[in-house]
Amino acid sequence: MERRYTFHSVGAQSFCSPAIFRSAWFAYARLQYLDGDMQCVKCGPSPENTIWDGPTSIIRNATLYVPDQKLMPDTPSRKLVQKVVNGPPIKPVAPAGVEHEGDSDSAVEDDNAGDDEGGGHRPKLPKGTQQILERLEAVPKAVTRLAGTNPPLSRLFERHFGIDCVYRGIKAPDVYKRLFIQISAEESVLQMANGSALEALQIFVKDPNRMNATALIDIPVLHEVLVYEFDNNGGALPTDLIEVCIWILEKGNAVLRTLKKDIQPLKAAEGPVQEKPWMETGCCYGMPKVRERPAYPKLKYDTKLDAGGKRGAKCSKFYSQYGERKLTGGIMCAWCTHSICYGFHCIPKGEGRNDVFSALVTRWESAPKRVVYDFACALGPYCMTREPAFFADTQFVIDDFHSTGHSKCAPAAFLKTYCAVDPRLRYINTSAGECGNSGISRIRKSVSYMSQDRAIVYTKVFLSIWNRQIIRGMGV
C-alpha cells in the first residue's frame, strides 16, 4: 500500500509510518457496523450440525469419568479381543497330528526342525511367525473371557474369529471386525450409541426386522452387521446377534441413567443475560447468551488447567499435539455446514474442551445434533460428565480433515463411519475441511503477533467479510 501511495501521490508527501497506519485502521474498524452477519440463512439461529475449529491450546486429560462406561469393563478381555481382531494375517493351521498340504508353511513348525544328529536347539521363530502364534493362543482365551462378559457375544466371536475358522481358513467379514473393534474400544458406550440411537435400538430389539435395522444409522457398526446378516442369511438374524443388541442397549441405558442421576436439566435464564461488549471480552457470537456456564464443584479439575500428559490419555493425537507441544492461546470458532461462522472467542490461556462446552451450554437453548471437532473423542466424555441430559442425543465426531493421528480412537469417533451408512452426511466432512483449511487459518499467524484487543477486532472484521461473501453467494 505504501508503494502504491508513493507512486500515485502528487508531490513529495510520504506515506504514514506502519504504526500510525495500524492505529488508524483499527480505529476505523471499531466504528464499522459488524452485527447481524453471524447466522446462516439456511441453518437458522441454532444449527443442528456444528463444526468447531481453531484452538491452539492445552487440553487436559483429567476428566472425571463415571466408572464402567465401557461396553467391556474388563481390560484383559478388551486386549485379547483387540489382539485377535487386529492381529496379523494368519494362514490355516492344522490341529496337532493332522497333516495337510502346506504344512511346511504352517505357523506351527516341527519340533525337530533344525535339529542335528547331536540334538541341537530349535531355531528362533521369525517375528511374524511369533506374532501369529501369540494370536492363536489369544483366540481361546478371548472366547473364554467373553463368555464371562456376555455368553452370546462369546459365541458370536467364536463363530467368526474362533480356532475353527482359523483352521478352515475362513476370513471374518469386515463388518464383524469393525463391530468387535468398537465393542472392545477404550471409550464410553455412549460414543457408540447416544440417547437417540438407544431409542432406535430399543425399537429394533422389540421387533428385529429389516426396516427397524436400517433405522440404526446412528450406530453404524451395528447397522452394517445387521444388514449383512439380512442379505446373507436368508433374511434371518442369528439369535446371538439379537442378544448382543439387547446387551448393548441395556449397558447404554444403564450408563446414561447413572450419568443423569441427581443432575438437574439445564434451563434457559428467565430474562436476558447481561454481556459485556465483545471488543472487551473477545467473545462474539451471533446468538444471545441464554444462560451462564454452570459450576461443577464435585469435579475437582473443572475450572483448573492441567497440562497434557501421556499417562492415561486414550487418544494418541491428543497427547502428541497438546501434551508434548504445550500449545497455548488461540481462537475458537463455531461454523455451520455452509461454512458460515456463528461466532468465536479468544483463548488467552489453555482451556481446550471447556471452550466448546461453555459456548454450547451458554449459547444453544438445546444441544445440537452433531458436534464436529478435532478432539471430539475427548470432548464427548467431558460434556457427558457435566451435562448428560443436555448432550444425551448429541454425536461428537472427528471429520476427515482432522482424523490424522487418531490411531487409538474407535470407529464411532469418526464422521466417515457415519457417512458410510448415511451419505447425507458427506457434505459435513467437506465443509469441516474447508472451514479448517480456508477459514481461520488464513489469519492465525497474523493474529498471533497482535495484542489481544487488536486480535479480537481483526478476527471479527475477517469473519464478517467472510460470512457476507458466502451469504451473498448463496443467492437467498
RAMOBEL-V926608 format. One record per residue. N is the residue number from 1. RES is the residue in one letter. SS is DSSP state (a for helix, b for strand, c for the rest). D_LAST is the distance of its C-alpha to the last C-alpha in Angstrom with 2 decimals. Layout:
# RAMOBEL-V926608
n={N/N}
res={RES/RES}
ss={SS/SS}
d_last={D_LAST/D_LAST}
This chain:
# RAMOBEL-V926608
n={1/2/3/4/5/6/7/8/9/10/11/12/13/14/15/16/17/18/19/20/21/22/23/24/25/26/27/28/29/30/31/32/33/34/35/36/37/38/39/40/41/42/43/44/45/46/47/48/49/50/51/52/53/54/55/56/57/58/59/60/61/62/63/64/65/66/67/68/69/70/71/72/73/74/75/76/77/78/79/80/81/82/83/84/85/86/87/88/89/90/91/92/93/94/95/96/97/98/99/100/101/102/103/104/105/106/107/108/109/110/111/112/113/114/115/116/117/118/119/120/121/122/123/124/125/126/127/128/129/130/131/132/133/134/135/136/137/138/139/140/141/142/143/144/145/146/147/148/149/150/151/152/153/154/155/156/157/158/159/160/161/162/163/164/165/166/167/168/169/170/171/172/173/174/175/176/177/178/179/180/181/182/183/184/185/186/187/188/189/190/191/192/193/194/195/196/197/198/199/200/201/202/203/204/205/206/207/208/209/210/211/212/213/214/215/216/217/218/219/220/221/222/223/224/225/226/227/228/229/230/231/232/233/234/235/236/237/238/239/240/241/242/243/244/245/246/247/248/249/250/251/252/253/254/255/256/257/258/259/260/261/262/263/264/265/266/267/268/269/270/271/272/273/274/275/276/277/278/279/280/281/282/283/284/285/286/287/288/289/290/291/292/293/294/295/296/297/298/299/300/301/302/303/304/305/306/307/308/309/310/311/312/313/314/315/316/317/318/319/320/321/322/323/324/325/326/327/328/329/330/331/332/333/334/335/336/337/338/339/340/341/342/343/344/345/346/347/348/349/350/351/352/353/354/355/356/357/358/359/360/361/362/363/364/365/366/367/368/369/370/371/372/373/374/375/376/377/378/379/380/381/382/383/384/385/386/387/388/389/390/391/392/393/394/395/396/397/398/399/400/401/402/403/404/405/406/407/408/409/410/411/412/413/414/415/416/417/418/419/420/421/422/423/424/425/426/427/428/429/430/431/432/433/434/435/436/437/438/439/440/441/442/443/444/445/446/447/448/449/450/451/452/453/454/455/456/457/458/459/460/461/462/463/464/465/466/467/468/469/470/471/472/473/474/475/476}
res={M/E/R/R/Y/T/F/H/S/V/G/A/Q/S/F/C/S/P/A/I/F/R/S/A/W/F/A/Y/A/R/L/Q/Y/L/D/G/D/M/Q/C/V/K/C/G/P/S/P/E/N/T/I/W/D/G/P/T/S/I/I/R/N/A/T/L/Y/V/P/D/Q/K/L/M/P/D/T/P/S/R/K/L/V/Q/K/V/V/N/G/P/P/I/K/P/V/A/P/A/G/V/E/H/E/G/D/S/D/S/A/V/E/D/D/N/A/G/D/D/E/G/G/G/H/R/P/K/L/P/K/G/T/Q/Q/I/L/E/R/L/E/A/V/P/K/A/V/T/R/L/A/G/T/N/P/P/L/S/R/L/F/E/R/H/F/G/I/D/C/V/Y/R/G/I/K/A/P/D/V/Y/K/R/L/F/I/Q/I/S/A/E/E/S/V/L/Q/M/A/N/G/S/A/L/E/A/L/Q/I/F/V/K/D/P/N/R/M/N/A/T/A/L/I/D/I/P/V/L/H/E/V/L/V/Y/E/F/D/N/N/G/G/A/L/P/T/D/L/I/E/V/C/I/W/I/L/E/K/G/N/A/V/L/R/T/L/K/K/D/I/Q/P/L/K/A/A/E/G/P/V/Q/E/K/P/W/M/E/T/G/C/C/Y/G/M/P/K/V/R/E/R/P/A/Y/P/K/L/K/Y/D/T/K/L/D/A/G/G/K/R/G/A/K/C/S/K/F/Y/S/Q/Y/G/E/R/K/L/T/G/G/I/M/C/A/W/C/T/H/S/I/C/Y/G/F/H/C/I/P/K/G/E/G/R/N/D/V/F/S/A/L/V/T/R/W/E/S/A/P/K/R/V/V/Y/D/F/A/C/A/L/G/P/Y/C/M/T/R/E/P/A/F/F/A/D/T/Q/F/V/I/D/D/F/H/S/T/G/H/S/K/C/A/P/A/A/F/L/K/T/Y/C/A/V/D/P/R/L/R/Y/I/N/T/S/A/G/E/C/G/N/S/G/I/S/R/I/R/K/S/V/S/Y/M/S/Q/D/R/A/I/V/Y/T/K/V/F/L/S/I/W/N/R/Q/I/I/R/G/M/G/V}
ss={c/a/a/a/a/a/a/a/c/c/c/c/c/c/c/c/c/a/a/a/a/a/a/a/a/a/a/a/a/a/c/c/c/c/c/c/c/c/c/b/c/c/c/b/c/c/c/c/b/b/b/b/b/b/b/c/c/c/c/c/c/c/c/c/c/c/c/c/c/c/c/c/c/c/a/a/a/a/a/a/a/a/a/a/a/c/c/c/c/c/c/c/c/c/c/c/c/c/c/c/c/c/a/a/a/c/c/c/c/c/c/c/c/c/c/c/c/c/c/c/c/c/c/c/c/c/a/a/a/a/a/a/a/a/a/a/a/a/a/a/a/a/a/a/a/a/a/a/a/c/a/a/a/a/a/a/a/a/a/a/a/c/a/a/a/a/a/a/c/c/c/c/c/a/a/a/a/a/a/a/a/a/a/c/c/c/c/c/a/a/a/a/c/c/a/a/a/a/a/a/a/a/a/a/a/a/c/c/c/a/a/a/a/a/c/c/c/c/c/a/a/a/a/a/a/a/a/a/a/a/a/a/c/c/c/c/c/c/a/a/a/a/a/a/a/a/a/a/a/a/a/a/a/a/a/a/a/a/a/a/c/c/c/c/c/c/c/c/c/c/c/c/c/c/c/c/c/a/a/a/a/c/b/b/b/c/c/c/c/c/c/c/c/c/c/c/c/c/c/c/c/c/c/c/c/c/c/c/c/c/c/c/c/c/c/a/a/a/a/a/a/a/c/c/c/c/c/c/c/b/b/b/b/b/b/c/c/c/c/c/b/b/b/b/b/b/c/c/c/c/c/c/a/a/a/a/a/a/a/a/a/a/a/c/c/c/c/c/c/b/b/b/b/c/c/a/a/a/a/a/a/a/a/a/a/a/c/c/c/c/c/c/c/c/b/b/b/b/c/a/a/a/c/c/c/c/c/c/c/c/a/a/a/b/a/a/a/a/a/c/c/c/a/a/a/a/a/a/a/a/a/a/a/a/a/a/a/a/a/c/a/a/a/a/a/a/a/a/c/c/c/a/a/a/a/a/a/a/a/a/a/a/a/a/a/a/a/a/a/a/a/a/a/a/c/c}
d_last={35.10/38.76/39.81/37.35/38.53/42.13/41.68/40.00/41.83/44.73/47.90/48.85/46.53/45.23/41.92/41.90/42.76/40.16/40.87/40.28/37.06/35.68/36.75/35.09/31.79/31.60/32.76/29.99/27.34/28.63/27.99/24.26/21.68/20.06/18.88/15.64/13.93/15.41/13.06/10.37/7.43/8.56/12.24/12.83/15.83/18.24/17.24/19.93/20.13/20.96/22.20/24.82/26.17/28.14/31.48/34.71/37.06/40.01/39.39/42.38/43.62/45.70/43.52/45.86/45.46/46.74/49.45/49.46/45.71/46.20/46.78/50.02/51.51/54.55/54.07/56.82/55.27/51.86/53.54/55.58/52.64/50.64/53.70/54.12/50.51/49.68/53.12/54.09/54.61/57.93/60.28/62.18/65.26/68.27/69.98/73.26/76.07/73.85/73.76/71.13/70.12/68.43/70.33/70.90/67.17/66.85/65.53/68.90/71.75/75.42/77.33/79.99/77.65/78.83/82.14/85.20/88.77/89.37/86.37/83.51/80.25/77.09/74.73/71.64/68.65/65.74/62.72/60.60/63.38/63.82/60.16/60.48/63.59/61.93/59.08/61.65/63.36/60.10/59.31/62.04/61.56/57.86/58.72/61.32/59.18/56.24/58.69/59.22/55.50/54.61/56.99/54.39/52.40/55.65/56.40/52.91/53.29/56.77/55.66/53.25/54.67/58.30/61.45/61.93/58.59/59.70/63.07/61.58/58.93/56.03/52.76/50.56/47.15/44.33/42.59/45.69/45.90/42.40/43.30/46.45/44.84/42.42/45.22/47.37/44.62/45.39/42.59/41.91/41.54/38.35/36.68/37.46/36.59/34.76/35.06/32.64/34.14/37.59/36.68/35.72/38.96/40.90/39.75/40.78/44.26/44.98/44.15/43.99/42.53/40.14/37.16/37.57/38.10/34.82/33.09/34.41/31.60/31.50/35.10/34.76/38.43/39.68/37.22/38.42/42.07/41.83/40.05/42.65/45.49/44.19/43.92/47.27/49.42/49.46/46.81/48.88/48.33/51.13/52.39/52.34/48.62/47.92/50.26/48.38/45.11/46.95/48.24/44.79/43.53/46.52/46.28/42.57/43.08/46.15/44.40/41.50/44.05/46.00/43.04/42.04/45.63/46.22/42.63/40.81/37.08/34.76/33.79/31.34/33.10/34.01/32.85/30.59/31.71/32.71/31.33/32.49/30.17/28.35/30.16/33.36/32.59/30.31/28.17/24.59/22.06/18.93/20.69/23.90/27.18/28.26/31.72/34.17/35.05/38.10/41.38/43.27/46.93/48.16/46.28/48.55/46.11/42.95/42.64/44.82/44.05/45.74/45.96/45.11/48.04/48.78/50.92/49.10/45.76/44.33/41.83/43.25/40.19/40.12/43.55/43.40/40.34/40.97/44.64/46.19/43.94/43.70/40.38/39.42/36.63/33.02/29.44/27.71/23.92/21.74/18.66/16.28/16.03/12.90/15.25/13.97/17.21/17.87/21.12/24.41/28.04/31.04/33.93/37.06/39.30/39.08/37.49/35.47/34.67/35.04/32.04/29.62/31.62/31.72/28.01/27.29/29.95/29.20/25.38/24.64/26.10/26.49/26.62/23.82/24.63/24.85/25.77/25.79/28.25/30.89/33.66/32.37/35.88/37.25/34.41/34.69/38.37/37.83/35.25/37.18/40.38/38.98/36.56/37.16/35.88/32.57/31.94/33.78/30.83/29.12/29.41/30.25/29.81/30.12/27.74/29.25/28.56/30.90/33.26/35.97/39.00/38.50/41.59/42.95/39.86/39.83/37.29/35.54/34.40/32.22/28.74/29.92/32.43/29.78/27.74/30.95/30.89/27.17/25.19/21.88/22.60/22.89/19.38/20.40/23.35/21.40/18.98/22.09/23.78/21.04/20.90/24.68/25.39/22.75/21.77/24.42/27.26/26.61/27.90/30.25/33.30/32.67/32.16/35.39/37.39/36.03/37.35/35.33/34.13/32.86/31.34/29.26/27.94/27.40/25.44/23.19/22.51/21.80/19.40/17.51/17.12/16.29/13.47/11.96/12.27/10.59/7.53/7.53/8.23/5.44/3.80/0.00}
